């Protein structure tokens, strides 16, 4: 926290050190939203870091720096993902952005890829707060308290956001016959 | 509000951290049986944790440096735009109205203002200062070129920083154990069965974790390998680690003394009979290695004594405080096997994944087997089959190959 406050005040060494500390977790969020092997995920990671640098002076220390950074990473990645999807839809409707390199998709990993792709597409459709809550919960494994602290929202609000997000997730599962079958859901 | 609309998030968290009581387990299982969204959430957590462990090699340093450069470039562009605007307004003020002499004087004033403003901007911009501090003048010049070239240059200029960040990256590895799914067709076993029962009986015993042996065509399954940990106060792995460290420390010294070099130059460097003078080791490094080894030993003692919680805590300390050390890497595999024997396949699977993600090869074969068995016990048949197939491909002559073949129906 002291490091983040120093960085917020413009301490250059603190900023660099803070970025190094936060970058891995931010990259994890970005990859969670974008997919680890997309060509744009690395660019999104860097954009998220740039956004953090610009947002640092506004950091008031009301939540953990990691929470602040991960929320910025999430918003940046989601925006980039939406842009990429839109661009690709214009270019070729059949392109799937969640591609894996060859040799990386045995059946088990294929199942996981389909699940993650479903969540990523859900993130684009949900309201930002709900998308953020479900993303931090699934991608980073955060508890309700951690999400509440990072987002500055009351615990019950976070719980409600997650409930709504899960409702949307349930609808998505029912709409995907393969996934529904895997999860034992009657469609 | 239906029952399944109230999602037991706290129970999911407790399960993730392995602190679910029997009663809570029953409640959670009841909910999961009817809530595909929560089942999906558990699967997704596991998927993303695996994904994060696979993507752990990313070079964060290049991202950080690139971001700092881009931020500094943006500041510079902003400052230049402001200055251009003020210069233009000054010029506009002079056009057509002022005499040539006044125009010259105005331009001179504008130039002075431009220089002064530029100097002020470069001093006031903390991002620019940071940029100067981080990269120096050479990198500022480089930033004018294409971005990929700049990144490549900074990457080349900062190997030491990259190493630092890689170690920091390892420290911030997935912090939660992976939570694989319970297959719907095969309901989750009750918590008592998972946690409190003695080590579960499996059709084929999983041999004791031991340092990896080289694959060999003559290697056969022992068939009577024990299903408990072998007491190993000083494991062969640690011996290997120490031997490696000794060799690493000794390697440079073979170049040093010219007096005895006649024999040394002809002898192979790694000949154990050749006596070489070792350089004085770094005391801080030695102390750190000793501390890691002591903590590792302490954790192993607790594990062998059946104090699983204590052992888990000590392993976690080792992984946190000595991230990247050989002992920390090994501790993932050892704790994974501990959890597998204790019936906690969730925690075991996560720890095996984390060990494999470290890239360490000493227990890779055993960890791949343990991962497959964990998946099998979790009811994830297709994932378990894929894991067994991966094991067979990597170690076709492994002592675990018969087990893998049997699982895959190849025997």
Interface residues (C-beta under 8 A of the other chain):
Chain A: X10 X12 X13 X15 X16 X19 X20 X21 X23 X24 X25 X27 X28 X31 X32 X36 X42 X45 X46 X49 X50 X52 X53 X54 X106 X107 X108 X109 X111 X112 X115 X116 X119 X134 X137 X138 X139 X140 X141 X143 X144 X159 X162 X163 X166 X167 X169 X170 X173 X179 X180 X182 X183 X184 X185
Chain B: X5 X6 X7 X9 X10 X13 X16 X36 X37 X38 X39 X40 X41 X43 X44 X45 X46 X47 X48 X49 X50 X51 X52 X54 X55 X58 X60 X61 X63 X64 X66 X67 X68 X70 X71 X74 X126 X127 X129 X130 X133 X134 X164 X165 X168 X169 X172 X174 X175 X176 X179 X184 X185 X380 X382 X383 X385 X386 X387 X389 X390
